Amino acid sequence: MLSVTDLSCTRGDRHLYAGVAFQLSAGACLHLQGDNGVGKTSLLRQVSGLSSISNGLIAWNGQSIVNNESFRSQCIYLGHHLAMKDDLSAMENLQMDVAISGQMVHSDQVVTALQRLGLKGREHLPVRVLSQGQKRRASLARLLIRQATLWILDEPVVALDVAAQAVVGRLLTAHLDDGGMVLFTSHQPLPIDSASIATYRLQ
């Protein structure tokens, strides 16, 4: 279980949010909502352990996520900005990402993941020659090769066409059905069962 209690965030002299509290358990999906600039990305980065926590507590299975290796191995964060090297291929980027996470993956698994996201024939092309939508698909392929329980996604369907959005919807649905957890922001509705999505709005 992921538990967020009395979380706050300040940037300079500006208080973005305070008193944020929610929980996620197996099979749960939470849509983080709010106007632009209220701190949605800042909150996702705190929950993923990428930004420091000055006030409040974020816990994974009852233990703080700070210096928590179990949490790090079970969490994957995909930001709005793609963390991919333009001179490397999509396949090389994914292989490097998995290596950094300390996991092992066979090259065939990487190829299969990219093909499932509609990148058949583009696996070995430099990322710089891909369209924005194709780059987004390559980034999302990480979800298929990283063995993570908690998916934290910032605008995951930006630049994707309707067909690609449907693929993402199926990935999320399958992950939730398998007992995974999803925390996401999106200005576009995701094509998954809306009944399974709870919402939390930052003010």
C-alpha positions as CSV (number, residue, x, y, z in Angstrom):
1,M,0.0,0.0,0.0
2,L,1.0,3.6,-0.7
3,S,0.0,6.1,2.0
4,V,0.4,9.9,1.7
5,T,-0.2,11.8,4.9
6,D,-0.3,15.6,5.5
7,L,2.1,16.3,2.6
8,S,3.0,19.9,1.7
9,C,5.3,21.6,-0.9
10,T,6.8,25.0,-1.0
11,R,8.7,26.5,-3.9
12,G,10.6,29.6,-2.9
13,D,8.1,31.8,-1.1
14,R,5.2,30.1,-2.7
15,H,3.1,27.4,-1.0
16,L,1.9,25.0,-3.6
17,Y,-0.2,22.7,-1.5
18,A,-0.6,21.4,2.1
19,G,-2.4,18.7,3.9
20,V,-2.5,16.3,1.0
21,A,-3.5,12.8,2.1
22,F,-4.6,9.7,0.2
23,Q,-4.0,6.0,0.0
24,L,-3.5,3.5,-2.9
25,S,-3.9,-0.2,-2.5
26,A,-3.7,-3.2,-4.9
27,G,-5.8,-2.6,-8.0
28,A,-6.4,1.1,-7.2
29,C,-6.1,4.0,-9.7
30,L,-6.0,7.7,-8.6
31,H,-6.4,10.6,-11.0
32,L,-4.6,13.7,-9.6
33,Q,-6.5,16.8,-10.8
34,G,-6.0,20.5,-10.5
35,D,-5.5,23.7,-12.5
36,N,-2.1,24.4,-14.2
37,G,0.5,25.5,-11.7
38,V,-1.1,24.0,-8.5
39,G,1.7,21.5,-8.2
40,K,0.5,18.3,-9.7
41,T,4.0,17.4,-11.1
42,S,5.7,18.4,-7.9
43,L,3.4,16.1,-6.0
44,L,4.1,13.2,-8.4
45,R,7.8,13.7,-8.0
46,Q,7.5,13.8,-4.2
47,V,5.5,10.6,-4.2
48,S,8.0,8.9,-6.6
49,G,10.9,9.9,-4.3
50,L,12.5,12.2,-6.8
51,S,11.9,15.4,-4.8
52,S,12.5,15.9,-1.1
53,I,9.8,15.9,1.5
54,S,9.9,18.8,4.0
55,N,6.5,18.2,5.7
56,G,4.4,15.1,5.8
57,L,4.9,11.4,5.2
58,I,4.9,9.1,2.2
59,A,5.0,5.5,3.2
60,W,5.2,2.2,1.2
61,N,3.8,-0.8,3.1
62,G,4.1,1.2,6.4
63,Q,7.7,2.4,5.9
64,S,8.8,5.8,4.7
65,I,9.9,5.9,1.1
66,V,13.1,7.8,2.0
67,N,16.1,5.5,1.3
68,N,13.6,2.6,0.8
69,E,15.1,0.2,-1.7
70,S,11.9,-1.9,-1.7
71,F,9.9,1.1,-2.8
72,R,12.4,2.1,-5.5
73,S,12.3,-1.3,-7.0
74,Q,8.5,-1.3,-7.1
75,C,7.9,2.2,-8.4
76,I,8.3,3.6,-11.9
77,Y,7.8,7.3,-12.7
78,L,7.2,8.6,-16.3
79,G,7.3,12.3,-16.4
80,H,5.7,14.7,-18.8
81,H,9.2,15.4,-20.3
82,L,10.7,12.3,-21.9
83,A,13.9,11.1,-20.2
84,M,15.5,9.7,-23.4
85,K,18.8,10.3,-25.1
86,D,18.2,11.4,-28.7
87,D,21.4,9.8,-30.1
88,L,20.4,6.3,-28.8
89,S,17.8,4.1,-30.3
90,A,14.5,3.4,-28.5
91,M,15.8,-0.1,-27.7
92,E,19.1,1.2,-26.3
93,N,17.2,3.8,-24.1
94,L,15.0,1.1,-22.6
95,Q,17.9,-1.3,-22.0
96,M,19.8,1.5,-20.3
97,D,16.8,2.4,-18.2
98,V,16.4,-1.2,-17.0
99,A,20.1,-1.5,-16.2
100,I,20.0,1.6,-14.1
101,S,17.1,0.2,-12.2
102,G,19.2,-2.9,-11.3
103,Q,16.9,-5.3,-13.2
104,M,17.6,-7.7,-16.0
105,V,15.8,-7.9,-19.3
106,H,16.3,-9.9,-22.5
107,S,16.6,-8.0,-25.7
108,D,13.6,-9.9,-27.1
109,Q,11.4,-8.5,-24.3
110,V,12.4,-5.0,-25.2
111,V,11.6,-5.6,-28.9
112,T,8.2,-7.1,-28.0
113,A,7.4,-4.1,-25.7
114,L,8.2,-1.6,-28.4
115,Q,6.2,-3.5,-31.0
116,R,3.2,-3.6,-28.6
117,L,3.4,0.2,-28.5
118,G,3.3,0.4,-32.3
119,L,7.0,0.9,-32.9
120,K,7.7,-2.2,-35.1
121,G,10.5,-1.4,-37.5
122,R,11.6,1.6,-35.5
123,E,13.2,-0.2,-32.5
124,H,16.8,0.6,-33.7
125,L,16.3,4.1,-35.0
126,P,17.8,7.1,-33.1
127,V,15.2,8.7,-30.9
128,R,15.9,12.1,-32.6
129,V,14.2,10.9,-35.8
130,L,11.0,9.7,-34.2
131,S,7.9,11.9,-34.0
132,Q,6.7,13.2,-30.6
133,G,4.0,10.5,-30.5
134,Q,6.6,7.8,-31.3
135,K,8.9,9.1,-28.6
136,R,6.0,9.0,-26.1
137,R,5.3,5.4,-27.1
138,A,8.9,4.4,-26.6
139,S,8.9,5.9,-23.1
140,L,5.7,4.1,-22.2
141,A,7.2,0.8,-23.3
142,R,9.2,1.0,-20.0
143,L,5.9,0.0,-18.2
144,L,6.1,-3.3,-20.0
145,I,9.7,-4.2,-19.2
146,R,10.1,-2.8,-15.7
147,Q,8.7,-5.0,-13.0
148,A,7.0,-2.3,-10.9
149,T,3.8,-2.4,-8.9
150,L,3.3,1.4,-8.7
151,W,3.0,3.4,-11.9
152,I,3.3,7.2,-11.5
153,L,2.4,8.8,-14.8
154,D,2.5,12.6,-15.7
155,E,0.3,13.2,-18.7
156,P,0.9,9.7,-20.2
157,V,-1.1,10.2,-23.4
158,V,0.2,13.6,-24.5
159,A,0.9,13.6,-28.3
160,L,-0.7,10.2,-28.8
161,D,-3.4,9.5,-31.3
162,V,-6.6,7.7,-30.5
163,A,-5.3,4.3,-31.4
164,A,-2.2,4.7,-29.2
165,Q,-4.3,6.0,-26.3
166,A,-6.4,2.9,-26.5
167,V,-3.2,0.8,-26.2
168,V,-2.3,2.7,-23.1
169,G,-5.7,2.2,-21.7
170,R,-5.4,-1.6,-22.2
171,L,-2.0,-1.6,-20.5
172,L,-3.3,0.3,-17.5
173,T,-6.4,-1.9,-17.2
174,A,-4.3,-5.1,-17.3
175,H,-1.9,-3.7,-14.7
176,L,-4.8,-2.8,-12.3
177,D,-6.4,-6.2,-12.9
178,D,-3.1,-7.8,-11.9
179,G,-3.1,-5.9,-8.6
180,G,-1.0,-3.0,-9.7
181,M,-1.5,0.6,-8.7
182,V,-1.6,3.8,-10.8
183,L,-1.3,7.4,-9.9
184,F,-1.6,9.8,-12.8
185,T,-2.3,13.3,-14.1
186,S,-4.0,13.8,-17.5
187,H,-5.9,16.6,-19.2
188,Q,-7.3,13.9,-21.5
189,P,-9.6,11.1,-20.3
190,L,-7.8,7.8,-20.3
191,P,-9.6,4.9,-22.0
192,I,-10.0,2.7,-19.0
193,D,-13.1,1.8,-16.9
194,S,-14.0,5.2,-15.2
195,A,-15.6,3.3,-12.3
196,S,-12.1,2.1,-11.3
197,I,-10.6,5.6,-11.1
198,A,-10.8,7.7,-8.0
199,T,-9.9,11.4,-8.1
200,Y,-8.0,13.8,-5.9
201,R,-8.0,17.5,-6.6
202,L,-5.3,19.9,-5.6
203,Q,-6.6,23.3,-4.8
